[in-house]
Amino acid sequence: MISYNDIVAEPTDLKAKQLKPNDASSALSTTLIRGLEVLQCFTDKDAALSNAELARRLDMNRPAVSRLCKTLMHVGYLRRDEKGMFRLAPHLLSLTYPLLAAMPWRHEATDMMEEVAKLTGGSMTLSIMSEDRFIQIKTVGVKDQYPHTPEIGLNGPLLMSSTGRALLSLLGNEELEQKMQILKQQNPHEYAEGLDPTKDGVARCRTEGFCVSYGEWRQNIIAAATPLGRTEDGLLVAMACGMPSYRVVEDKFESSIGPRLANVADALRATGLFLKT
């Protein structure tokens, strides 16, 4: 049985996770961490930010933020638009190429993902676990399904999504317990809200091969996810199908899409692409 400790931390309203140095370690570069925090401030909804806004978000003085931004511009990771606002620079994409190139198995799943996308009219994604998040690494299907527009690099919380729960189900009981304690420490409020649905989702993935979420991560989006397994280099992988709730026939995810995803996962594992966990 999977055990979860009782919730003891007080819920807090936390912003998006930022890298923070460990006070017990003198081996970390605070300047590098701060530079990465600047890059993490940019999102699909906040594509352009001023020096003042970055300073406010990072709780730093403007001259310090300005130096970080000038350095990031120098190495090609930030740029300035015609209004003088900072934006992420295209050179950042070059950092992802070696990572994606080391995942050739992504393409092996494309045909099956396209088939499900055509049958369901949904958007298909492959995602991997990364710390307390999942990150999408492959997308197939409809790309204009407002408010759900999956793209490579889009990430979300493990506890509040079907994809995250499918990934968590791939962990052994001891690993899962350790991961849950880390998630609890990092975001007590999200942990409190997502604990019971996550327990149910993990159990369902292990018994039925899929789980479903109803707008918990992104409002008005319904998604089903299935765990695929672990790659040779240790990455945990899950597949999901999502679409806006207004396009979903009642029980479609429960009776059709979810079981279909579980069958596709079985077929992919049979090819030897993923190791058993």
N, C-alpha and C positions, 0 to 999 in steps of 0.2 A: 504494500500500500504506500502511496505517496503521502508524506507528512508535510504539513505546513505549520509553522509556528504561528501563534496568535499575533494579531496586529497590535503593536504597542506604541509605535511612533505616532506622533500627532501629524495629521495631514497638513501639508503646506502647499502653497501655490508656487511651483517652481517654473522657471523659464526653461527654454531648450537647453539640453545638457551642454556644458562647456568643459573643456579639458582643464583640470586643476592640478597643480603640483602636490605631491605627497609631502606633508611637512616632515615626515620621518626620513626622507631621502634628500641628500644633497647632490644627487647625480642628475637631477632634472634641470633643463634649461628653461627658466621662467620666461625669458624673452621669446624663445621659440613657441612656447605654449601660448603666450599672448598673441603672437602673430597668427597662430592657427585659430585662436578665438575670433580674431578680426574676420577671417574667412568664413567662420561658422555663423556670423551675423547675417549673411546674405541668404535669402530664400527665394522661392519662386514668387512670393508675394512682396518681398523686399529686395528687388533686384538692384536698386540704386540707393545708396545711403551717403549722407554727408558726414564730414569729420565730426561735427557736433553730435549727430545721432549715434555714431559709433562710440564716441566717448561716453555718452549717456548709457548706452547698453552695456558697455564694458566697465562702467564705473571707473574710468581713467581720465586723466587730464588731457586736454586737446593736443598739446605739444607732443606728448608721448604717443598718442594715437597717430598723429601726423607722421612721426618718424617710422612707426610700424608700416603705415600705408605707403610711404615713399620707398621703403625697403621692398615691400611686396610688389610695388610697381616696377622696381628695378629688376627683379627676377622674373617679371612677366605674369604674376598671378593676380594683379589688380590693374585696372585701367581707369581713366577719368573720361566721362562723357562730355558732350558739348556744354552741359550745364554745370560742370565742375563736380558732379557727383561721382562717387567711387562705385565701380562695378567689377564683378569677377571677370578675369580676362580669359580668352580662349585657350591660352597656354596651359591652364589647369587641366584641360582634357588630356594632355599628353601624359599626365601622371596616372590616369586610369587605364591607358592602353596596355601596359605590361600586365596589369592585374586581370583585365578582361581576356587578354590573349592567353593567359594561363588557365582559362576556363573553357576549353574547346567543347566540353560536354554540353555547354549551353545550346549549341547549334544542333546537337543530336536530338534534343527535345522539341525542336521547332515544328516539325511536321505534325506531331501529335497535338501541340498547343494550337496550331492553326486550325486543325480539325475541330477541336472543342470550341474555339472562338466562332467558327462558322455555324456550328450547330446551335450554340447558345446565344450568339449575338453579344457576348461579353468580351471583356478585355482579359487576356491571360498574362500572367507574370511568373517569372522565376525569381526567388529571393534567397538570400543567405543571411545567417545570423551574424551580427557584428556588435559585440558588447551587449548593450541593453536595447538594441534596435534591430530591425530587419532592413535590408537594402535590396532594392530591385535590380537585377542584373540582366534581365531579358524581358521584353514585352512583345506581345503579339495580339493582333485583333483591332477592335475599334479604338481609335485614339481621341475621338471628340465627344466622349460621353460625359458631358458636364454633370456633376462636379468631379467626375473621376477621370483624370487624364494620366495614366501610368507612363512613366518614362524611366529609363535607366538612371539609377542614382537616387530615385525617390525612396525615402526611408520612413519608417513608422515604428510605433512602440510594440514591444513583444506582448505586453499584457492586454492591450486594447484592440487586437486585431486577430482575424482568423489565421493570417500568415504567421504571426508571432507565436500563436498557440500551437500551430502545426510544427514549427521549428522547435519549440520547447518540448514537444512530445518525443523528439528524437534523442533527448538526453536521457541517460540512465537515471535511476531514482536518486542516487547520491549527487550526481551532477545537477539534476533539476532542483534539488533542495538547496544546493549552494547558490545556484543562479537566482532562485526566488529570494533568498536572503539579500543578495546584492541588489536586486531590483527594489526590494523593500527599503533598503537604506538610501538608494538614490532618489526614489520618488515615492514617499509614503502614501500620498494622496492617490496616485495612480494605482499603487499596489492595493490599497483598500478597495478601490472601485472595481478593479479588474481581477481580484483574487478568485472569487467564486466562478465567474465565467471562464477564467483560464483553467481552473481545475477541471471543469466540465469539458472544455475544449480539448485539453490534453488527453483526458480519459477517452473521449469520443474518437480522437485520432488514432489512439492505440487499439480501439476495438472495432470501429467502423471505417477507419482510413480517411476520415475527413471531419472538418468542423465548419460551422457557419457563424458569421458575425453580422449583426444588424445595426449598422450605423454607429458602432461604438467608437471607432477611430475617426472615420469621416462620415459626418451626418448625411443621411439619404443614400448611403452606399451599402449594398448588401454584397457580401463576398463569402465564398467557400474556399477552403485551402486544404491541401493534402501534403503530408510529409513525404519526401522522396528518399532521403538518406544522407549519408556522409560521403564526401568525395575522398579520393585517395590522399589528398593533402589536408584533410581534416575539416573541410567546410560543411556545415549543415545546410541542406537545401530543401525548400518547399515550393509548391506550385499553387497558384490561386487563380480564381475566376471572379471578377467583380463587375457590377453594373449598377446604374442608378435604380433606386427602389421603385420609381414610378414605371419602370419598364419590366418589373418582375411580376410574373403570375404567382399567385399564392402557392406556397409550398414547392415552388420550382427548384429552389436550391436544396431543399431537403430530400425531395423524391427523385430528382433528375441530375442536376448539376453536381452535387456533392458525390453521389455514387459514381458518376462518370469520371470525376477527377480521381477517385480512389482506384478505378480500373486502369486509368492512364498511368498512375503511379506504379501499379503492379507491373504493367508492361515495360515501363522504363527501367525498373529495378531488374527485370528479367534479362535486360541487355547487358547487365554488369556495370552500368555507368555509376551506380551508387553502392556503397558498402552498407551492410546491415549494421544497425546501431545497437 
